[in-house]
Amino acid sequence: MKKTLLLSLTLVCGFSGGLLAQDTPDAAITQKIRDEGLNRSKVMQTAFYLTDVSGPRLSNSTNLKNAQNWAVKELKSYGLTNTKLEPWGKFGKGWDVEKNYAAITVPYYHAIIAIPKAWTPGTNGPIKSEIVLIKADTTLNMDQYKGKLKGKIIIYEPASMTLAAGATPDFLRYTDAQLDDMAKATAQAAGAPRRNPGGNPQMAAMMRTRTFRTKLSAFLRDENV
């Protein structure tokens, strides 16, 4: 009985040691991955084809099919075999934008940058209506618009939004020193704690805005906009 118990404990300890060893990163493999990524990366080329060339890839859309065909061709060029598209079931109708246009015409002409939401039905030609600017960021602010929006074209602006002239450019390039520091960065240890996104004020504000916009969409539907 004692021999059996001792053997069992030895096996358990041996398996535990093996499991713990798997958590230790392989420095050689990590270095190979870093070398491939830093010196022979195709990330930007791949991103270019999947974004600028293929564009949005809505389910069952023309752009998605183009991106899928490109991915198959690209994977084959890597030397992968048996690369093909697999059917995953029935989805329904796709959706593509053929043309969209919006502009203010009175008291003077001004083009509006507008992008239709996916699966928005067509208008069967141009439509004209009064524009209402909604400035709100809480449900309390929306009460003033009840009963006044039916048939109107709505432009939304957060009530708390302020526009200020920026002193720095929108785009900055990393310096050589910054790029060197990034290249020398070490991999994060396994099991290391990650930052809590909830502690980021900018992220928290973004979540509040997203929650309010969901409520605003429901409000506009109820108002027959």
N, C-alpha and C positions, 0 to 999 in steps of 0.2 A: 504493500500500500504506500509506504514511504517512497519507494523507488518510482512508482507511478506518479505520485504527486510531484516529486522533484523533477522528473522528466517533463511534466506538464508545465511547471513553472519556468523551466529552461526554455521550452518552445515559445511560451508567451513572451518572455523577455527578449528572445531572439527576434520574434516577429515585431515587437514594439521597437526594437533598435532599428530594424529595417525600415519601418514606417517613418521613424524620425529622420533617418538618413535621406529619405526622398524629399524632405522639405528644404534641404541644403541646395542652393543654386549651383549649377555647374558653370564655373567661371569660364572655362574654355568655350562651351557652347554659347554662353552669353556674349563673349567677345566676337565669335564668328557672326552672330546675328547683328551685332553693332557694326562690324566691319562691312557686312553686306548692305546694311541700311545706310551707312554714312558714305560709302564709296561707290556703290552700284545700285542705288535706290531708283525705283521707277514709280515712286509714290506720286510725284507731281504729274507725271505723264498719265498715269492711271486716273488720277483725280480729274485731270483735264478732259479726258474722254468721257468719263462718267458724269461730269457736270456741264462744262461748256459745250461739248459736242452733243451728248445725248440729251442734256437738259433734264427737266423734271421727269421722274419715272413713276407716274401713277399706275396703279394696278390695271393691267389689260390695255394700256395706252400704246400708241405707236412708239413713243420714246422708250418705253420699257422694252418693247420687242427689239428695238435697235440696240439698246444697251446689252440685252441678253445675248444677241448674236455676236456683238463685239467681244463680250466676255468669253464666249466659247472659242472664238477665233484666237484671242489672246492667250488663253490657257493652253491651247494646242501648240502655239508658238513656243511655250515654255517646255514643251516635250511631254505634256500629260497625254495619256491615251484614254480612249473611251469617253471623251468629253462631249457632252450633249445636253440638250435641254430636256428636262423631265416634266411631264404634265402633272399638275398637282390638284386637279379637280375643276369643277365649274365655278366660275366667278360671276359672270353676268356681263353687262355692257361696260365697255371702256369709256373713256372721256378724253377728248383733245380740244385744245383751244385753236380755232381757225382764225378768229379775229376778234379783238376787243378794242374799244375806244371810248373815252369819256372826256368831256370838256365843259367848261363854263362858257356860256354864250352871252350873258347879260350881267352887268352893263358893258362888259368887253370880253373878248375871247381870251381864254386861258386853258391850256391843256392840263389834264389831270392824269397823274400816273395811277392807274387802277389795274388790278389783276383779279380776274374772276375766281371765286372759290371753286374747288373741284366739284363736278357734277351740277354746277349751276346751269339751269336751262337757258336756252337762247331767248332773245327778246323779239325775234322775227322783225328786225329792223330797228332804227333809232327810236328812242323814247325820250321825251322831255318832261321835266317836272321841276318844282321848286326845290332848292337845296336847303337843308336844315343842318346847321352845325351843332352837334351835341358835345358839350363840354361837361364831363362828369367822370368821377372815379369812385363813387359810392352809389348804392341803390337809392339813397335819400336824394341825391342830385337828379335822379331820373324822373321823379314824380312830376316835375314841372313840364315834362314833355308828353304826359299821358293825354291821349285823344287828339294829338296835334301832328302825328307823323304819318298817317295813312296816305299812301300814294306818293310820299315825298322821297327824295334822294338824300340819304344820310351821310354826312361826313363826321367822323368821330375824332375828338381830341381830348386827351386826359386833362382834367381840370387843373391838375398840379404840374402840368408840363411847362417848363420854361426854356426859352431858347437864349443861349448866351454865345457870344463870339468866342471861338476857341483860339488860344494862343499857341497851340501846337498843331502840327499837321495831322491829318487822319491816318497817314501811313508813315511808319518809321522802319528803317532797315536796322537789323542787328549789326553791331560793330564786330570787327574781327575778334576782339577780346571776348565779347559776349558769346560768340559762336564757339570759341575755344573752351570757355567755361561749360557750355552746354555739352560739348563733345566729351569733356572729362567727367561728366556727372556719373555717379555710381548708381547701380540698380538699388531700388528700395528693398530692404530686408523683408523676407517673407513674414507675414503676420504683423507688420508694422501698422499702427493705427492710421487711418485716413482722416482727412479734414472733413468736418461736418458742413455740408453745403448750406444748412440752415443758419449757420453762424455768419454767413456772408450777407451784409446788408443789401448789396445789389441783387443777389439771388432772391432774397426775401421779397424785395420790391417787385421783382419780375413775377414771382409766384402770385402776389396779390393782384397785379395787373391782369394776369392770365385768368384768375378766378373771377374778377369783375367782368372781363370781356365775355365769359361764358354766360353770366347773368344778363349782360347787355344784349347778347344775341337772342336769348329767350324773351326779353322785354320787347325787342323789335319785332319778333314773330307774333307776339300777342297784339302788337299795335298794327299788324297787317302791313308792314313795310315791305 
